[in-house]
Amino acid sequence: MDLSFVLLAALQSILSVCIIYVAGAALAWLGVITQPSVEAMSRLSQCLLIPCISFTVLGGNLNVEVFRETWILAVAGMAMVCVNFAFAQLLVPIGRPDPSFHPWFVLSITFPNNVAIPLVLSRALCAQEEPGAPEACFRTASTRVFTFSLFFLAMLWLGAFNYAKAYIKTESNLPLVASDAKLDSISSGSPDSSTAGDERPAEANVAGIESPEVTKDDKCDQSVVLSEVPEMNPDCAVPSKKLSREKSLPSVSTLANITDQLKKAFANPPVIGSFFGMFVGLCGPVKALFFSEHAPLQAVASATAVIADAVVPLMNIVMAASLGLKLKSLRGKSNVLSESSLGISWRTLLTMFVGRMLVLPLIFLGLLVAGLDFLPEDRWLRLVLFMEPVAPTANMIIVIAHCLKQKEAAESMALSIIPQFLLFPFTATASIALGLVMVPGV
């Protein structure tokens, strides 16, 4: 079986990314692209480009008939992300990422590039196997790829974005009034629901760094958490001990806060675009308004499609510029390969590489081979499942890091993806070869 065309397609896709990497890194090195520019591009992607591609891809490609036949792909996509997340958490003690890099270590392993790269491989496979009608073949394949990634954007911008945001907030905030016991519990990682999301590292106060202004209500809450004896907080109207007992029951304000946080999470533009795209795709009459032959709102669909075309190039530029800024920061250092210079340990990089590119693909390919007989007799449905596990880290994770102003984390992730790209052509070829052997009638 000649699989040179698959290897060639994978190498070409990586080569195109490398060219963008070189261009973006060079512009960052020369100062044309700066950190504020990268953050602005990331915000543009978040607020405009990604919602547009969500609407275009999901609204234009999804329909009830296809979903009824291939719904298992959407379930498999969600299951893969969840298993990846759990596995990444297990790798934390092995990789020992710096606390500030912890969420990005987990997310880099959790989310693969499961749209762009499988589409490249699918197009190459269609051109080789059905040279007379490659476009019809590719439409079938791409529909399966989009179905697999149906909830991917929503999970990224609803799950990953808020997971990282909550972790950053928890790590960067600590009550201004804290007992030694409280500080010990925080430094040891003991959970404390009363102060989750409002903890600032003790080092900040010790170093004399000015802390943000604390409101009267915040002081009362801290007194409630920290007080062990019945005493009157001068800023509170009732004894702290009494409030401590009342805190054990959900209050109206607590429920209101949870509701407010959920509203903020779902108000993220990519989340709105993702769910709206699903709604349009699965609701025939609404879809006809945008994507039918004589759709009255066809201009809207065309405009969003044009904007959506900029997503992949811009995200690659963001990733490349992050690498360029990282390399620029290493200029003049005597040992650029040292962990202190790179800002990330080699142990962490190796764990991310092995987990994302070797262990997880082997786990999923093993499960796929074992459960192949239980899957629908759909050739491209099965082949897509062989393509998806081997992709490198999604570059959208880097965009999320910049949106949250995590410059160092974004640069470290851009650095970590390079060895993944070097291995990818060979793992992709091996995985597709296995798929072509295992799928009947190929």
DORO-783192 format. One record per residue (C-alpha): residue number from 0; residue in one letter; x negated, y, z. Coordinates in steps of 0.02 Angstrom, whole numbers. Last residue first. Example, Ala and Ser with C-alpha at 12.3 -4.5 7.8 and 13.67 -1.06 7.14 Angstrom:
2
ZAFI,1,S,-684,-53,357
ZAFI,0,A,-615,-225,390
***
This chain:
442
ZAFI,441,V,554,33,61
ZAFI,440,G,700,-91,70
ZAFI,439,P,686,-124,255
ZAFI,438,V,596,2,368
ZAFI,437,M,453,-80,463
ZAFI,436,V,315,-71,334
ZAFI,435,L,355,104,276
ZAFI,434,G,368,159,458
ZAFI,433,L,199,84,503
ZAFI,432,A,119,175,357
ZAFI,431,I,207,333,413
ZAFI,430,S,129,317,586
ZAFI,429,A,-45,280,520
ZAFI,428,T,-41,427,400
ZAFI,427,A,22,544,536
ZAFI,426,T,-113,484,657
ZAFI,425,F,-246,517,525
ZAFI,424,P,-186,688,470
ZAFI,423,F,-157,741,654
ZAFI,422,L,-333,716,723
ZAFI,421,L,-406,883,668
ZAFI,420,F,-243,974,704
ZAFI,419,Q,-245,912,884
ZAFI,418,P,-426,968,903
ZAFI,417,I,-372,1147,858
ZAFI,416,I,-215,1149,967
ZAFI,415,S,-312,1174,1129
ZAFI,414,L,-384,1342,1075
ZAFI,413,A,-214,1413,1035
ZAFI,412,M,-156,1347,1205
ZAFI,411,S,-298,1437,1293
ZAFI,410,E,-258,1599,1203
ZAFI,409,A,-74,1589,1250
ZAFI,408,A,-117,1552,1432
ZAFI,407,E,-235,1701,1441
ZAFI,406,K,-107,1820,1367
ZAFI,405,Q,41,1772,1477
ZAFI,404,K,148,1924,1438
ZAFI,403,L,312,1825,1448
ZAFI,402,C,344,1856,1263
ZAFI,401,H,162,1808,1234
ZAFI,400,A,188,1640,1317
ZAFI,399,I,348,1612,1218
ZAFI,398,V,254,1643,1055
ZAFI,397,I,122,1517,1110
ZAFI,396,I,258,1388,1142
ZAFI,395,M,321,1425,966
ZAFI,394,N,159,1348,902
ZAFI,393,A,235,1177,934
ZAFI,392,T,102,1057,997
ZAFI,391,P,40,930,870
ZAFI,390,A,156,810,776
ZAFI,389,V,143,622,803
ZAFI,388,P,313,588,883
ZAFI,387,E,419,655,736
ZAFI,386,M,359,554,588
ZAFI,385,F,418,378,636
ZAFI,384,L,589,444,686
ZAFI,383,V,599,531,517
ZAFI,382,L,573,362,433
ZAFI,381,R,720,285,526
ZAFI,380,L,845,419,479
ZAFI,379,W,772,419,305
ZAFI,378,R,815,237,277
ZAFI,377,D,988,237,355
ZAFI,376,E,1042,65,415
ZAFI,375,P,1092,133,586
ZAFI,374,L,976,95,733
ZAFI,373,F,992,-58,845
ZAFI,372,D,871,-163,742
ZAFI,371,L,735,-32,765
ZAFI,370,G,736,-46,954
ZAFI,369,A,566,-128,982
ZAFI,368,V,483,-36,838
ZAFI,367,L,551,129,902
ZAFI,366,L,499,96,1082
ZAFI,365,G,321,58,1025
ZAFI,364,L,320,212,912
ZAFI,363,F,379,316,1060
ZAFI,362,I,246,255,1180
ZAFI,361,L,107,263,1051
ZAFI,360,P,154,440,1002
ZAFI,359,L,155,491,1187
ZAFI,358,V,-17,417,1223
ZAFI,357,L,-114,479,1073
ZAFI,356,M,-83,657,1014
ZAFI,355,R,6,744,1159
ZAFI,354,G,-67,648,1306
ZAFI,353,V,-242,629,1236
ZAFI,352,F,-255,812,1185
ZAFI,351,M,-175,883,1342
ZAFI,350,T,-285,774,1452
ZAFI,349,L,-440,825,1356
ZAFI,348,L,-401,1010,1372
ZAFI,347,T,-367,994,1559
ZAFI,346,R,-529,900,1589
ZAFI,345,W,-623,1026,1482
ZAFI,344,S,-566,1160,1602
ZAFI,343,I,-478,1317,1543
ZAFI,342,G,-534,1498,1542
ZAFI,341,L,-654,1464,1398
ZAFI,340,S,-794,1564,1478
ZAFI,339,S,-775,1490,1652
ZAFI,338,E,-758,1317,1577
ZAFI,337,S,-923,1335,1487
ZAFI,336,L,-922,1323,1299
ZAFI,335,V,-966,1506,1270
ZAFI,334,N,-1127,1492,1369
ZAFI,333,S,-1224,1655,1357
ZAFI,332,K,-1073,1767,1339
ZAFI,331,G,-1091,1910,1215
ZAFI,330,R,-930,1873,1122
ZAFI,329,L,-817,1757,1220
ZAFI,328,S,-676,1886,1227
ZAFI,327,K,-680,1896,1038
ZAFI,326,L,-656,1708,1027
ZAFI,325,K,-500,1721,1135
ZAFI,324,L,-434,1869,1035
ZAFI,323,G,-460,1768,876
ZAFI,322,L,-371,1616,948
ZAFI,321,S,-223,1723,997
ZAFI,320,A,-228,1802,824
ZAFI,319,A,-214,1629,746
ZAFI,318,M,-64,1580,853
ZAFI,317,V,23,1745,819
ZAFI,316,I,-19,1729,633
ZAFI,315,N,54,1553,634
ZAFI,314,M,211,1620,715
ZAFI,313,L,223,1754,582
ZAFI,312,P,201,1633,438
ZAFI,311,V,331,1511,508
ZAFI,310,V,463,1642,548
ZAFI,309,A,453,1749,391
ZAFI,308,D,570,1640,289
ZAFI,307,A,704,1670,421
ZAFI,306,I,717,1853,368
ZAFI,305,V,759,1803,190
ZAFI,304,A,883,1672,252
ZAFI,303,T,965,1800,368
ZAFI,302,A,994,1915,220
ZAFI,301,S,1064,1777,110
ZAFI,300,A,1184,1717,245
ZAFI,299,V,1246,1895,273
ZAFI,298,A,1266,1922,86
ZAFI,297,Q,1367,1760,76
ZAFI,296,L,1499,1835,189
ZAFI,295,P,1643,1817,65
ZAFI,294,A,1581,1643,18
ZAFI,293,H,1599,1605,-166
ZAFI,292,E,1494,1446,-172
ZAFI,291,S,1514,1408,13
ZAFI,290,F,1383,1456,144
ZAFI,289,F,1445,1604,245
ZAFI,288,L,1636,1605,254
ZAFI,287,A,1640,1419,213
ZAFI,286,K,1546,1385,374
ZAFI,285,V,1687,1463,473
ZAFI,284,P,1816,1351,389
ZAFI,283,G,1706,1196,413
ZAFI,282,C,1662,1216,596
ZAFI,281,L,1513,1104,629
ZAFI,280,G,1384,1213,541
ZAFI,279,V,1454,1377,606
ZAFI,278,F,1459,1315,786
ZAFI,277,M,1284,1243,774
ZAFI,276,G,1219,1408,705
ZAFI,275,F,1306,1503,845
ZAFI,274,F,1225,1388,973
ZAFI,273,S,1052,1416,901
ZAFI,272,G,1071,1602,872
ZAFI,271,I,1132,1632,1050
ZAFI,270,V,988,1529,1119
ZAFI,269,P,863,1621,1007
ZAFI,268,P,934,1790,1067
ZAFI,267,N,918,1752,1256
ZAFI,266,A,1089,1790,1331
ZAFI,265,F,1105,1608,1386
ZAFI,264,A,967,1629,1516
ZAFI,263,K,1030,1800,1573
ZAFI,262,K,1205,1732,1599
ZAFI,261,L,1136,1584,1694
ZAFI,260,Q,1037,1700,1808
ZAFI,259,D,1192,1806,1842
ZAFI,258,T,1294,1652,1884
ZAFI,257,I,1160,1595,2005
ZAFI,256,N,1157,1767,2084
ZAFI,255,A,1346,1769,2101
ZAFI,254,L,1339,1599,2184
ZAFI,253,T,1211,1664,2308
ZAFI,252,S,1311,1825,2339
ZAFI,251,V,1468,1724,2374
ZAFI,250,S,1374,1621,2500
ZAFI,249,P,1321,1441,2494
ZAFI,248,L,1301,1375,2672
ZAFI,247,S,1132,1357,2757
ZAFI,246,K,1112,1545,2754
ZAFI,245,E,1243,1562,2890
ZAFI,244,R,1130,1474,3013
ZAFI,243,S,985,1589,2970
ZAFI,242,L,1100,1739,2982
ZAFI,241,K,1135,1698,3162
ZAFI,240,K,952,1681,3199
ZAFI,239,S,916,1847,3114
ZAFI,238,P,1031,1943,3230
ZAFI,237,V,1159,2055,3144
ZAFI,236,A,1157,2229,3065
ZAFI,235,C,990,2209,2981
ZAFI,234,D,850,2335,2955
ZAFI,233,P,800,2336,3138
ZAFI,232,N,787,2146,3136
ZAFI,231,M,862,2086,3299
ZAFI,230,E,790,1930,3371
ZAFI,229,P,842,1751,3400
ZAFI,228,V,683,1652,3377
ZAFI,227,E,615,1560,3226
ZAFI,226,S,617,1705,3106
ZAFI,225,L,541,1674,2935
ZAFI,224,V,687,1641,2821
ZAFI,223,V,811,1762,2897
ZAFI,222,S,679,1896,2916
ZAFI,221,Q,637,1875,2731
ZAFI,220,D,820,1895,2685
ZAFI,219,C,835,2052,2791
ZAFI,218,K,681,2125,2712
ZAFI,217,D,751,2088,2539
ZAFI,216,D,915,2173,2584
ZAFI,215,K,822,2329,2639
ZAFI,214,T,730,2336,2474
ZAFI,213,V,550,2291,2450
ZAFI,212,E,438,2404,2348
ZAFI,211,P,311,2310,2244
ZAFI,210,S,149,2259,2327
ZAFI,209,E,-10,2361,2319
ZAFI,208,I,-162,2252,2308
ZAFI,207,G,-258,2257,2469
ZAFI,206,A,-356,2100,2436
ZAFI,205,V,-267,2014,2580
ZAFI,204,N,-99,2063,2509
ZAFI,203,A,-137,1990,2336
ZAFI,202,E,-225,1838,2410
ZAFI,201,A,-66,1785,2497
ZAFI,200,P,10,1743,2330
ZAFI,199,R,180,1826,2302
ZAFI,198,E,342,1729,2327
ZAFI,197,D,514,1785,2271
ZAFI,196,G,566,1652,2142
ZAFI,195,A,602,1522,2274
ZAFI,194,T,611,1604,2445
ZAFI,193,S,758,1516,2525
ZAFI,192,S,733,1360,2423
ZAFI,191,D,571,1321,2507
ZAFI,190,P,470,1181,2430
ZAFI,189,S,301,1140,2507
ZAFI,188,G,161,1180,2386
ZAFI,187,S,21,1178,2516
ZAFI,186,S,-9,1365,2492
ZAFI,185,I,174,1401,2524
ZAFI,184,S,183,1297,2683
ZAFI,183,D,24,1375,2750
ZAFI,182,L,88,1550,2716
ZAFI,181,K,247,1510,2810
ZAFI,180,A,151,1440,2958
ZAFI,179,D,43,1596,2962
ZAFI,178,S,200,1702,2972
ZAFI,177,A,261,1805,2827
ZAFI,176,V,316,1983,2798
ZAFI,175,L,278,2037,2618
ZAFI,174,P,364,1882,2551
ZAFI,173,L,265,1800,2410
ZAFI,172,N,283,1827,2223
ZAFI,171,S,166,1778,2080
ZAFI,170,E,180,1589,2084
ZAFI,169,T,370,1587,2097
ZAFI,168,K,389,1716,1959
ZAFI,167,I,272,1623,1844
ZAFI,166,Y,363,1460,1877
ZAFI,165,A,532,1540,1846
ZAFI,164,K,475,1615,1681
ZAFI,163,A,393,1453,1625
ZAFI,162,Y,550,1353,1660
ZAFI,161,N,657,1492,1587
ZAFI,160,F,567,1489,1420
ZAFI,159,A,554,1300,1416
ZAFI,158,G,738,1265,1450
ZAFI,157,L,842,1399,1363
ZAFI,156,W,719,1454,1231
ZAFI,155,L,640,1286,1195
ZAFI,154,M,792,1178,1233
ZAFI,153,A,900,1289,1121
ZAFI,152,L,770,1284,984
ZAFI,151,F,760,1094,993
ZAFI,150,F,946,1058,1003
ZAFI,149,L,966,1010,820
ZAFI,148,S,786,952,798
ZAFI,147,F,834,775,747
ZAFI,146,T,975,847,641
ZAFI,145,F,853,964,555
ZAFI,144,V,737,819,511
ZAFI,143,R,883,714,449
ZAFI,142,T,944,856,338
ZAFI,141,S,766,877,275
ZAFI,140,A,759,695,220
ZAFI,139,T,922,701,123
ZAFI,138,R,878,866,42
ZAFI,137,F,704,796,4
ZAFI,136,C,775,648,-92
ZAFI,135,A,885,762,-196
ZAFI,134,E,734,874,-228
ZAFI,133,P,620,729,-276
ZAFI,132,A,734,665,-415
ZAFI,131,G,627,584,-549
ZAFI,130,P,470,574,-442
ZAFI,129,E,562,467,-313
ZAFI,128,E,430,376,-211
ZAFI,127,Q,282,494,-224
ZAFI,126,A,373,661,-227
ZAFI,125,C,489,601,-88
ZAFI,124,L,344,551,24
ZAFI,123,A,256,717,-1
ZAFI,122,R,416,813,36
ZAFI,121,S,445,710,194
ZAFI,120,L,268,743,257
ZAFI,119,V,288,930,236
ZAFI,118,L,460,926,318
ZAFI,117,P,390,825,464
ZAFI,116,I,260,964,490
ZAFI,115,A,381,1111,488
ZAFI,114,V,515,1036,601
ZAFI,113,N,449,936,750
ZAFI,112,N,300,1042,803
ZAFI,111,P,289,949,968
ZAFI,110,F,362,1010,1134
ZAFI,109,T,323,920,1297
ZAFI,108,I,133,914,1295
ZAFI,107,S,113,1101,1271
ZAFI,106,L,259,1129,1391
ZAFI,105,V,174,1040,1537
ZAFI,104,F,5,1125,1515
ZAFI,103,W,95,1289,1488
ZAFI,102,P,190,1271,1653
ZAFI,101,H,27,1233,1750
ZAFI,100,F,-83,1368,1673
ZAFI,99,S,-71,1490,1819
ZAFI,98,P,-95,1345,1940
ZAFI,97,D,-256,1293,1850
ZAFI,96,P,-229,1127,1764
ZAFI,95,R,-278,967,1855
ZAFI,94,G,-271,856,1700
ZAFI,93,I,-246,696,1800
ZAFI,92,P,-133,767,1936
ZAFI,91,V,-31,856,1799
ZAFI,90,L,-14,702,1689
ZAFI,89,L,142,641,1779
ZAFI,88,Q,226,808,1744
ZAFI,87,A,183,787,1561
ZAFI,86,F,270,617,1562
ZAFI,85,A,430,692,1630
ZAFI,84,F,427,830,1499
ZAFI,83,N,389,709,1358
ZAFI,82,V,533,599,1414
ZAFI,81,C,651,748,1411
ZAFI,80,V,587,808,1241
ZAFI,79,M,604,634,1167
ZAFI,78,A,779,613,1237
ZAFI,77,M,837,776,1158
ZAFI,76,G,770,724,988
ZAFI,75,A,840,548,1005
ZAFI,74,V,1013,619,1043
ZAFI,73,A,1003,730,889
ZAFI,72,L,945,580,786
ZAFI,71,I,1089,474,854
ZAFI,70,W,1209,599,778
ZAFI,69,T,1160,538,604
ZAFI,68,E,1322,476,527
ZAFI,67,R,1445,588,622
ZAFI,66,F,1323,733,607
ZAFI,65,V,1318,714,418
ZAFI,64,E,1507,717,405
ZAFI,63,V,1529,859,529
ZAFI,62,N,1408,976,444
ZAFI,61,L,1234,1043,477
ZAFI,60,N,1121,1111,341
ZAFI,59,G,1177,1292,319
ZAFI,58,G,1233,1335,494
ZAFI,57,L,1089,1244,578
ZAFI,56,V,950,1305,464
ZAFI,55,T,1014,1480,427
ZAFI,54,F,1082,1520,601
ZAFI,53,S,928,1454,690
ZAFI,52,I,815,1540,562
ZAFI,51,C,901,1705,598
ZAFI,50,P,895,1684,787
ZAFI,49,I,708,1646,769
ZAFI,48,L,672,1801,665
ZAFI,47,L,764,1933,763
ZAFI,46,C,741,1946,952
ZAFI,45,Q,614,1808,985
ZAFI,44,S,512,1829,827
ZAFI,43,L,507,2018,849
ZAFI,42,R,456,1993,1031
ZAFI,41,S,313,1882,974
ZAFI,40,M,260,2008,843
ZAFI,39,A,260,2145,976
ZAFI,38,E,158,2037,1095
ZAFI,37,V,31,2004,958
ZAFI,36,S,21,2189,917
ZAFI,35,P,-1,2234,1101
ZAFI,34,Q,-146,2108,1106
ZAFI,33,T,-230,2184,954
ZAFI,32,I,-225,2141,770
ZAFI,31,V,-338,2253,665
ZAFI,30,G,-472,2241,799
ZAFI,29,L,-601,2155,689
ZAFI,28,W,-590,1994,793
ZAFI,27,A,-400,1999,784
ZAFI,26,L,-405,2017,595
ZAFI,25,A,-533,1876,584
ZAFI,24,A,-426,1763,694
ZAFI,23,G,-274,1793,585
ZAFI,22,A,-367,1756,423
ZAFI,21,V,-459,1604,492
ZAFI,20,Y,-302,1532,570
ZAFI,19,I,-201,1565,413
ZAFI,18,I,-331,1468,314
ZAFI,17,C,-328,1331,447
ZAFI,16,V,-139,1318,434
ZAFI,15,S,-153,1293,246
ZAFI,14,L,-288,1162,273
ZAFI,13,I,-179,1071,400
ZAFI,12,S,-37,1059,275
ZAFI,11,Q,-158,1004,139
ZAFI,10,L,-233,870,252
ZAFI,9,A,-60,803,293
ZAFI,8,A,-12,800,109
ZAFI,7,L,-176,712,64
ZAFI,6,L,-153,583,201
ZAFI,5,V,23,549,139
ZAFI,4,F,-35,541,-43
ZAFI,3,S,-175,420,6
ZAFI,2,L,-47,298,71
ZAFI,1,D,-78,163,-58
ZAFI,0,M,0,0,0
***
